[in-house]
Each structure stands twice: as C-alpha cells, then as structure tokens.
C-alpha cells in the first residue's frame, strides 16, 4: 500500500485515525500495531511472517541480554541477534546476487550453474532489520532498559509510517514515545501540513521527474547526445531526492498525527559543498546508523590493533579512517541494492570522503563556495549514473556520452521534446525547492510585518493562516486529481 494512493489517503488512514483516537490510551499502541501489520500484509500476505520473525528475534535477544549482568553474556546475545537479523536480510535480498556471481566463477571451470527459485524481496526489510539491530545495540550499551512489553517492541519495529522506507529511528529516541505520547491540535495540524507537502513532492514533482528521467535513459545510446545525457542524470538526481524526502515528509507527518516525533532525514543535501557535508544532510538516519554502529566501532577496534606508527606513508589515524571508511561505504552501497553498480556508487562516495580527509577538503576550503558546490554536484552526478544503471557497461557508456565520446550530435529539436513548458516548470520548481529559496522567501514575507502595528500584524497573520489553509487544500486536491487520473510510480527506495 502506497502513501500516495487513494486507498491509503481516503480509506486506510482515516479509518486508522478514527479508531486510534476513539480507543483508550492503553489500547492505542495495540490499535497501531494491528494497523501496521495490516498495512504491511497488504503488499503480500507472505511478507508478514518475515516481519513477525524479525520482531521475535529482537524481542527474545533483548530479553536474553537483559536477564544477566555479565558482559560476555550480553555480547554473546548481541552478536547472535545481529547474525539472525542479517541472515534474514542476506537470504531474501542477496541470495540471487551471490548465486549469480558464484555461477559466473564456476562456469570458468565448466561447472553447471546452481538454479534456485526466485526469492521475492519483502518490502522494507533493509529498514526494519536496521531498526532491530539499533534496538539490540541500545540494550547492549545500556542506553535504555530492555523492552519487556512485546506490543511496544513490535510497534517500534513495525510502525507503519516508517516501516517500508524509514526514517530509521533509533530505539532510544522512540522508546519514551512507545509507552506514552502527547497529542495536541497543533501537532496534528502540523502533521497534516507536513504530510500534504510530502505528498506533493512525490506526486507533483518526483513522478514527473521519474517519467522524464526514464525517457532519457531508454533512448538508445547511439541516439543520445551529451547535453541530453546530462539533463537525464539531473532529472534522476532530483527525482530520487524528491521521491525519498517526500516519503520522509509523509512519514514524519503521519507520526505527528499519531503523537510521535520522528527524526529528520534530509536537510537540503544538494546545497552541500563537500561529500562530508552531503552525508550530514542526505539520508541522515542511515548515515548516522552506519557511523555509530559500524564506522566508529570499526575505527575503535582497528586503532587498538595498530601501533602508533606510519604505514604506507600514512599516520595511523589516517590509515584507520581509510580502512573504516572503505568498509563502511562498501557495505552502504551493498545495503542499497544487490548489484555491483550499487557497490561502485558506495565506493565512489567513500573514495571522495577519503580524499577530502587526506587534504582535498582543506584545498577546496580555499576556493569560493560556488566552486566547492560545483565540485560536489559534478562528482555526485557521476555517482548517480552508477546508481541508476543496471550494469557497469551501461554506466560507462552513459558516462562516455556525457563527456562527448560516442555521443550523437546535438540537436535542439530533440532537446525541446524533453524541455517543454510543463517540464521546465517542474524542473525549475525542483531546483529551487532543493535549496533554501522557499524558506528564505517565507522569512522575507514574515519580516514585512516585524515593524508593523499590532493590529496590522494580527490581520496579516490571519491572512497567512487562511492562505496556508487554502494552499494545502489546493495541493491535496491537485494531488488527488493526479492520483485518480495517472499511474504514480512506486517509491524508489522501496526496493532497498
């Protein structure tokens, strides 16, 4: 079930909210858990068993860790719980990848290929698996007590607003909200506004961008020109941002309607001037997860093993950063998809971070901000080519065309087919929206009343409130019309 579907908007969500607020406070979590299981099972009843197994693994692993004080016991059950969580992920997401690559290797020696039935990837398994591991680490580090209430832990892992594509909220952040939440008209109304704006991002911006990007990427390479190739990857870069940030906005909005406060997941990543800054702004819940549960423990473990001396001309601290960053972004790329192109995408980001750490960052800081921003966007777009491509061959051919090698001669009439009035409006809005333009515009408008008299400010605020209400209704109506008349693409991060 998609957030951006009429079924969810006008049936599932209203019914869930109605029953939730009619229920007594002690039953509200049970109502949400049941709604979350129904929401997940809607995509396929077979999925629900995987989710329940994940919940049981983390519940009993947590109980085992909390039943004794011995650190060795807690560590044993932490490792066991992580292995069981990752086993689910590997079996359902990576089995085909491993079998295909093993078959390629064994074919060299004439060994017949291993054939298995197609394994369906359960929606959101990468996200709820990482939430489960977050819970186990939180218990192991004694950041919160063990959750002995099965309903509360099951709700944490399966909460439908963030079940399929995050954000990956830490257990320590949501634990107090599982047992008691604050509800207010202000929180509920802000949740509605946030949800509607996320819906608009998905339906009115990301979906048209998806259509335009797909048109460019389906052009035969022999007919593709360099300018069109650059425009295609720009379309895709904006598509993935608005698709995923739109989902996050909807998830945060839904959470507020239900009394939750979820972590922010995006902070204008495309205004970054370095890859280090980009990963502080892009998919924040994932980047901090990898930092806290992989990068930092790995760096700490490595620092204990290496003596304080130089290796390959590098100080130990820099070598540790290189090792930890390489492993972290290799696995980050692999987390995104079971394909070598995703691994290449992750390694490009890891490589750029290492270069910035080794001195490129200091060199760039001496240049003007626009140059730093251009550097980041340039290499980011190159990395998105690998993310978008199915194979290395497709990626390298597309990149060669972007730089003018083997590309079709530039023709304005072909370009005009993709840059019509509607496309230009969506593209311009997407570019401006990926910056702080609209925030700054809002601040300027609000500042006009700063020195006005009290009754003028009051009148202006009433006008602004009415205008916001009308705008939200108009956006919701326009999105509904679009949903009723068009096929909206599924969220791009569902497959991760």
C-alpha positions as CSV (number, residue, x, y, z in Angstrom):
1,X,0.0,0.0,0.0
2,X,1.4,3.3,-1.1
3,X,1.1,6.5,1.0
4,X,0.5,8.2,-2.4
5,X,-2.6,6.1,-3.2
6,X,-6.3,6.8,-2.9
7,X,-6.8,3.7,-0.9
8,X,-4.4,4.9,1.8
9,X,-5.4,8.5,1.7
10,X,-9.2,8.1,1.9
11,X,-9.7,4.7,3.5
12,X,-6.8,3.3,5.5
13,X,-5.6,6.5,7.1
14,X,-9.0,8.0,8.1
15,X,-10.2,4.7,9.5
16,X,-6.9,4.2,11.4
17,X,-7.0,7.7,12.9
18,X,-10.7,7.3,13.8
19,X,-10.2,4.1,15.7
20,X,-7.0,5.3,17.2
21,X,-8.4,8.4,18.8
22,X,-11.6,6.6,19.9
23,X,-9.5,4.0,21.8
24,X,-8.4,4.3,25.3
25,X,-4.8,5.4,25.8
26,X,-3.6,1.9,26.9
27,X,-5.1,0.4,23.8
28,X,-3.8,2.9,21.3
29,X,-0.5,1.0,20.8
30,X,-2.4,-2.2,20.1
31,X,-4.5,-0.4,17.5
32,X,-1.4,1.0,15.8
33,X,0.3,-2.4,15.9
34,X,-2.7,-4.1,14.2
35,X,-2.9,-1.3,11.7
36,X,0.8,-1.6,10.9
37,X,0.5,-5.4,10.3
38,X,-2.5,-4.9,8.0
39,X,-0.6,-2.1,6.2
40,X,2.4,-4.4,5.6
41,X,0.3,-7.5,4.8
42,X,-1.5,-5.5,2.1
43,X,1.6,-5.7,-0.1
44,X,1.6,-9.5,0.2
45,X,0.4,-11.8,3.0
46,X,3.6,-13.8,2.8
47,X,5.6,-10.8,3.9
48,X,4.0,-10.6,7.3
49,X,5.7,-13.8,8.5
50,X,9.2,-12.3,7.8
51,X,8.3,-9.2,9.8
52,X,7.0,-11.2,12.7
53,X,10.1,-13.4,12.7
54,X,12.2,-10.2,12.9
55,X,10.2,-8.9,15.8
56,X,10.6,-12.2,17.7
57,X,14.3,-12.3,17.0
58,X,14.8,-8.9,18.5
59,X,12.4,-9.3,21.4
60,X,14.0,-12.5,22.7
61,X,17.5,-11.4,22.0
62,X,16.8,-8.3,24.1
63,X,15.3,-10.3,26.9
64,X,18.4,-12.6,26.9
65,X,20.7,-9.6,27.1
66,X,18.7,-8.1,29.9
67,X,18.5,-11.2,32.0
68,X,22.1,-11.1,33.3
69,X,24.8,-8.6,34.2
70,X,27.7,-10.5,32.7
71,X,29.2,-8.5,29.8
72,X,30.2,-11.7,28.0
73,X,26.6,-13.0,28.0
74,X,25.2,-9.7,26.8
75,X,27.8,-9.6,24.0
76,X,27.0,-13.2,23.0
77,X,23.3,-12.5,22.6
78,X,24.1,-9.2,20.8
79,X,26.2,-11.0,18.2
80,X,23.6,-13.8,17.9
81,X,20.8,-11.3,17.4
82,X,22.8,-9.4,14.8
83,X,23.6,-12.6,12.9
84,X,19.9,-13.6,12.9
85,X,18.8,-10.2,11.7
86,X,21.4,-10.1,9.0
87,X,20.6,-13.7,8.0
88,X,17.1,-12.7,7.1
89,X,18.4,-9.8,5.1
90,X,21.0,-11.8,3.3
91,X,18.6,-14.7,2.5
92,X,15.9,-12.5,1.0
93,X,17.9,-9.7,-0.5
94,X,21.3,-11.1,-1.5
95,X,20.9,-14.8,-2.3
96,X,20.4,-14.3,-6.0
97,X,23.3,-11.9,-6.2
98,X,25.7,-14.5,-4.5
99,X,24.4,-17.4,-6.6
100,X,24.8,-15.4,-9.9
101,X,28.4,-14.5,-9.1
102,X,29.3,-18.0,-7.9
103,X,27.8,-19.3,-11.2
104,X,30.0,-16.9,-13.2
105,X,33.1,-18.1,-11.4
106,X,32.3,-21.8,-11.6
107,X,31.4,-21.5,-15.3
108,X,35.0,-20.9,-16.0
109,X,35.7,-24.5,-14.8
110,X,32.7,-25.9,-16.7
111,X,30.7,-26.5,-13.5
112,X,26.9,-26.4,-14.2
113,X,25.1,-23.4,-12.7
114,X,23.2,-23.5,-9.5
115,X,19.5,-22.8,-10.1
116,X,17.1,-21.6,-7.4
117,X,13.5,-20.3,-7.4
118,X,13.1,-16.6,-7.5
119,X,13.0,-15.1,-4.0
120,X,10.6,-12.2,-3.5
121,X,12.2,-9.3,-1.6
122,X,10.0,-8.3,1.3
123,X,9.3,-4.6,1.3
124,X,11.3,-2.5,3.8
125,X,13.4,-5.4,5.0
126,X,16.6,-3.3,4.9
127,X,14.9,-0.7,7.1
128,X,13.2,-2.8,9.8
129,X,16.3,-5.0,10.0
130,X,18.4,-2.0,10.8
131,X,15.9,-0.8,13.4
132,X,16.1,-4.2,15.1
133,X,19.9,-4.0,15.2
134,X,19.6,-0.5,16.6
135,X,17.4,-1.8,19.4
136,X,20.0,-4.6,20.3
137,X,22.9,-2.1,20.4
138,X,20.9,0.2,22.5
139,X,20.2,-2.5,25.1
140,X,23.8,-3.8,24.9
141,X,25.1,-0.3,25.6
142,X,22.6,0.2,28.4
143,X,21.2,3.4,26.8
144,X,17.7,2.3,27.7
145,X,16.2,-0.6,29.7
146,X,15.2,-3.9,28.0
147,X,11.7,-3.6,26.4
148,X,9.7,-6.4,28.1
149,X,6.4,-5.2,26.6
150,X,6.0,-7.2,23.4
151,X,3.5,-4.9,21.9
152,X,5.7,-1.8,22.4
153,X,8.8,-3.5,20.8
154,X,6.7,-4.9,17.9
155,X,5.3,-1.4,17.4
156,X,8.8,0.1,17.3
157,X,9.9,-2.3,14.5
158,X,6.6,-2.4,12.5
159,X,5.2,1.2,12.9
160,X,3.6,1.7,9.5
161,X,4.6,5.4,8.9
162,X,8.3,4.3,8.8
163,X,8.1,0.6,8.2
164,X,8.8,0.4,4.4
165,X,11.3,3.2,3.8
166,X,12.3,4.8,7.1
167,X,13.5,7.0,8.5
168,X,15.4,4.6,10.7
169,X,14.5,6.0,14.1
170,X,16.8,4.9,16.9
171,X,15.1,2.9,19.7
172,X,16.4,5.3,22.3
173,X,14.6,8.1,20.6
174,X,11.2,6.3,20.2
175,X,11.3,4.3,23.5
176,X,9.7,7.0,25.6
177,X,7.0,7.6,22.9
178,X,6.0,3.9,22.7
179,X,4.7,3.9,26.3
180,X,3.3,7.4,26.3
181,X,2.7,10.0,23.6
182,X,1.5,13.6,23.6
183,X,-1.4,14.6,21.3
184,X,-2.4,18.1,20.5
185,X,-4.3,20.0,17.8
186,X,-1.1,21.9,16.9
187,X,0.9,18.7,16.5
188,X,-1.9,17.0,14.5
189,X,-2.3,20.0,12.2
190,X,1.4,20.4,11.6
191,X,1.4,16.6,10.8
192,X,-1.3,17.2,8.1
193,X,0.7,20.0,6.6
194,X,3.9,18.0,6.5
195,X,2.1,15.0,5.0
196,X,0.5,17.1,2.3
197,X,3.8,18.7,1.3
198,X,5.4,15.3,1.2
199,X,2.6,14.0,-1.0
200,X,3.1,16.9,-3.3
201,X,6.8,16.3,-3.5
202,X,6.1,12.7,-4.6
203,X,3.1,13.1,-6.9
204,X,3.6,16.5,-8.4
205,X,7.4,16.6,-8.7
206,X,9.1,13.2,-8.2
207,X,6.7,11.3,-10.5
208,X,7.0,13.8,-13.5
209,X,10.8,13.8,-13.0
210,X,10.8,10.0,-12.9
211,X,8.9,10.0,-16.2
212,X,11.3,12.4,-17.8
213,X,14.4,10.6,-16.5
214,X,13.1,7.2,-17.8
215,X,12.5,8.7,-21.2
216,X,16.1,9.8,-21.4
217,X,17.6,6.6,-20.0
218,X,15.6,4.5,-22.5
219,X,17.0,6.3,-25.5
220,X,19.4,4.0,-27.4
221,X,22.9,5.1,-26.8
222,X,23.6,5.7,-30.5
223,X,20.9,8.4,-30.5
224,X,21.8,10.1,-27.2
225,X,23.6,13.4,-27.1
226,X,25.8,14.8,-24.4
227,X,23.5,17.6,-23.3
228,X,20.6,15.3,-23.1
229,X,22.6,12.8,-21.1
230,X,23.4,15.5,-18.5
231,X,19.8,16.5,-18.4
232,X,18.8,12.9,-17.8
233,X,21.0,12.4,-14.8
234,X,19.9,15.8,-13.4
235,X,16.3,14.6,-13.7
236,X,17.2,11.4,-11.9
237,X,19.2,13.2,-9.1
238,X,16.2,15.4,-8.4
239,X,13.8,12.5,-8.8
240,X,15.5,10.4,-6.1
241,X,15.7,13.4,-3.7
242,X,12.0,14.4,-4.0
243,X,10.9,10.8,-4.0
244,X,12.7,9.9,-0.8
245,X,12.4,13.2,1.0
246,X,8.7,13.3,0.1
247,X,8.2,9.9,1.6
248,X,10.1,11.1,4.7
249,X,7.9,14.2,5.0
250,X,4.8,12.0,4.8
251,X,6.2,9.6,7.4
252,X,7.0,12.5,9.8
253,X,3.6,14.0,9.2
254,X,1.8,10.7,9.9
255,X,3.9,10.3,13.1
256,X,2.8,13.7,14.3
257,X,-0.8,12.8,13.6
258,X,-0.3,9.8,15.9
259,X,1.6,11.7,18.6
260,X,5.1,10.6,17.5
261,X,8.1,12.8,16.7
262,X,10.5,11.2,14.2
263,X,14.0,12.3,13.3
264,X,14.6,14.5,10.3
265,X,16.1,12.6,7.4
266,X,17.1,15.4,4.9
267,X,18.5,18.9,5.3
268,X,18.9,20.3,1.8
269,X,21.7,17.9,0.8
270,X,22.1,19.4,-2.7
271,X,23.4,22.7,-1.3
272,X,26.4,20.8,0.2
273,X,30.0,21.9,-0.7
274,X,31.7,18.6,0.1
275,X,30.8,14.9,0.4
276,X,31.3,15.1,4.1
277,X,28.7,17.8,4.3
278,X,26.5,15.8,1.9
279,X,26.3,12.8,4.2
280,X,25.4,15.1,7.1
281,X,22.4,16.2,5.1
282,X,21.4,13.2,3.0
283,X,19.5,10.2,4.5
284,X,20.6,11.3,7.9
285,X,19.1,8.4,9.8
286,X,21.1,5.9,7.6
287,X,24.4,7.8,7.7
288,X,24.3,8.2,11.5
289,X,23.4,4.5,11.8
290,X,26.4,3.4,9.8
291,X,28.6,5.9,11.7
292,X,27.5,4.8,15.2
293,X,27.1,1.0,14.6
294,X,29.8,0.3,12.0
295,X,32.3,3.1,11.3
296,X,33.1,4.1,14.9
297,X,33.3,0.6,16.4
298,X,35.4,-0.5,13.4
299,X,37.7,2.5,13.8
300,X,38.0,1.9,17.6
301,X,38.8,-1.8,17.0
302,X,41.4,-1.0,14.3
303,X,43.0,1.6,16.5
304,X,43.6,-0.9,19.2
305,X,45.2,-3.4,16.8
306,X,47.6,-0.9,15.1
307,X,50.6,0.5,16.8
308,X,51.2,4.3,16.7
309,X,53.5,4.4,13.6
310,X,53.2,5.1,9.9
311,X,52.0,2.6,7.4
312,X,52.5,3.2,3.6
313,X,53.5,6.8,4.5
314,X,50.2,7.5,6.4
315,X,49.8,8.2,10.1
316,X,47.9,5.5,11.9
317,X,44.8,7.7,12.4
318,X,44.6,8.4,8.7
319,X,45.0,4.8,7.9
320,X,42.3,3.8,10.3
321,X,40.0,6.4,8.7
322,X,40.8,5.0,5.3
323,X,40.1,1.4,6.3
324,X,36.9,2.2,8.3
325,X,35.5,4.5,5.5
326,X,36.2,1.9,2.8
327,X,34.4,-0.9,4.6
328,X,31.5,1.4,5.7
329,X,30.7,2.7,2.2
330,X,31.3,-0.6,0.6
331,X,28.5,-2.0,2.8
332,X,26.5,1.2,2.5
333,X,26.4,0.7,-1.3
334,X,25.6,-3.0,-0.9
335,X,22.8,-2.2,1.5
336,X,21.1,-0.1,-1.2
337,X,21.0,-2.9,-3.7
338,X,22.3,-6.4,-4.6
339,X,24.3,-5.3,-7.6
340,X,27.9,-4.3,-8.3
341,X,26.7,-0.9,-9.6
342,X,25.4,0.0,-6.1
343,X,28.7,-1.1,-4.6
344,X,30.5,1.2,-7.1
345,X,28.2,4.0,-6.1
346,X,29.1,3.5,-2.4
347,X,32.8,3.2,-3.2
348,X,32.8,6.5,-5.1
349,X,31.4,8.3,-2.1
350,X,33.9,6.5,0.2
351,X,36.8,7.5,-2.1
352,X,35.7,11.1,-2.2
353,X,35.4,11.2,1.6
354,X,38.9,9.7,1.9
355,X,40.3,12.3,-0.5
356,X,38.7,15.1,1.4
357,X,40.1,13.7,4.7
358,X,43.6,13.4,3.3
359,X,43.8,17.0,2.2
360,X,41.4,17.7,-0.6
361,X,38.9,19.2,1.9
362,X,41.5,21.8,3.0
363,X,42.4,22.7,-0.6
364,X,38.7,23.1,-1.5
365,X,38.0,25.3,1.5
366,X,40.3,28.0,0.0
367,X,38.0,28.4,-3.0
368,X,34.8,30.3,-3.3
369,X,31.6,28.4,-2.2
370,X,30.2,28.2,-5.8
371,X,33.3,26.3,-6.9
372,X,33.1,23.9,-3.9
373,X,29.4,23.3,-4.7
374,X,30.1,22.7,-8.3
375,X,32.8,20.1,-7.4
376,X,30.4,18.2,-5.1
377,X,27.5,18.2,-7.7
378,X,29.8,17.2,-10.5
379,X,31.1,14.0,-8.8
380,X,27.7,13.3,-7.2
381,X,26.0,13.2,-10.6
382,X,28.7,10.8,-11.8
383,X,28.0,8.5,-8.8
384,X,24.2,8.7,-9.6
385,X,24.9,7.3,-13.1
386,X,26.1,4.1,-11.4
387,X,23.2,4.1,-9.0
388,X,20.7,4.4,-11.9
389,X,22.4,1.9,-14.3
390,X,21.8,-1.8,-14.3
391,X,25.3,-2.8,-15.4
392,X,28.8,-1.4,-15.5
393,X,28.6,-1.4,-19.3
394,X,25.5,0.8,-19.3
395,X,27.1,3.1,-16.7
396,X,30.4,3.6,-18.6
397,X,28.7,4.1,-21.9
398,X,26.4,6.7,-20.4
399,X,29.4,8.5,-18.8
400,X,31.3,8.5,-22.0
401,X,28.4,10.1,-23.8
402,X,28.1,12.7,-21.0
403,X,31.7,13.7,-21.8
404,X,31.2,13.7,-25.6
405,X,32.7,10.3,-26.5
406,X,30.5,8.4,-29.0
407,X,27.6,10.8,-28.4
408,X,25.0,11.8,-31.0
409,X,25.5,15.3,-32.4
410,X,23.5,17.9,-30.5
411,X,20.0,18.7,-31.9
412,X,17.8,21.4,-30.5
413,X,14.6,19.7,-31.7
414,X,15.3,16.6,-29.8
415,X,16.1,18.6,-26.7
416,X,12.9,20.6,-27.0
417,X,10.9,17.3,-26.8
418,X,12.1,16.9,-23.2
419,X,12.1,20.5,-22.2
420,X,8.5,21.6,-22.9
421,X,6.7,24.1,-20.7
422,X,5.5,21.6,-18.1
423,X,8.9,20.0,-17.8
424,X,10.6,23.4,-17.3
425,X,8.1,24.4,-14.6
426,X,8.6,21.1,-12.7
427,X,12.4,21.2,-13.2
428,X,12.7,24.9,-12.0
429,X,10.5,24.2,-9.0
430,X,12.6,21.2,-8.1
431,X,15.8,23.1,-8.4
432,X,14.6,25.9,-6.2
433,X,13.0,23.6,-3.7
434,X,16.3,21.7,-3.3
435,X,17.8,24.9,-1.9
436,X,16.6,27.2,0.8
437,X,14.9,29.5,-1.7
438,X,11.4,29.0,-0.4
439,X,12.4,29.2,3.2
440,X,14.2,32.5,2.6
441,X,11.2,33.7,0.7
442,X,8.9,32.9,3.6
443,X,11.3,34.6,6.1
444,X,11.2,37.8,3.9
445,X,7.4,37.8,3.8
446,X,7.2,37.3,7.5
447,X,9.7,40.1,8.2
448,X,7.5,42.6,6.4
449,X,5.2,42.7,9.5
450,X,8.1,42.9,12.0
451,X,7.8,46.7,12.5
452,X,4.1,47.0,11.8
453,X,1.5,47.8,14.4
454,X,-0.2,45.1,16.4
455,X,-3.5,45.1,14.6
456,X,-1.6,45.0,11.2
457,X,0.4,42.0,12.3
458,X,-2.7,40.3,13.6
459,X,-4.5,40.9,10.3
460,X,-1.6,39.7,8.3
461,X,-1.3,36.5,10.4
462,X,-5.0,35.8,9.8
463,X,-4.5,36.2,6.1
464,X,-1.4,34.0,6.1
465,X,-3.3,31.3,8.0
466,X,-6.2,31.4,5.6
467,X,-3.8,31.4,2.7
468,X,-1.9,28.4,4.1
469,X,-5.2,26.5,4.6
470,X,-6.4,27.3,1.0
471,X,-2.9,26.3,-0.4
472,X,-2.9,23.0,1.4
473,X,-6.4,22.1,0.2
474,X,-5.4,23.1,-3.3
475,X,-2.3,20.9,-3.2
476,X,-4.2,18.0,-1.8
477,X,-6.9,18.4,-4.4
478,X,-4.4,18.6,-7.2
479,X,-2.5,15.6,-5.9
480,X,-5.8,13.6,-5.7
481,X,-6.8,14.5,-9.2
482,X,-3.3,13.4,-10.4
483,X,-3.6,10.1,-8.5
484,X,-7.1,9.5,-9.9
485,X,-6.0,10.1,-13.5
486,X,-2.4,8.9,-13.7
487,X,-0.3,6.0,-12.7
488,X,2.1,7.2,-10.0
489,X,5.4,5.4,-9.7
490,X,6.2,3.5,-6.6
491,X,8.7,5.0,-4.2
492,X,12.2,4.4,-5.5
493,X,13.6,3.3,-2.0
494,X,11.0,0.5,-1.7
495,X,13.4,-1.9,-3.4
496,X,16.1,-1.2,-0.8
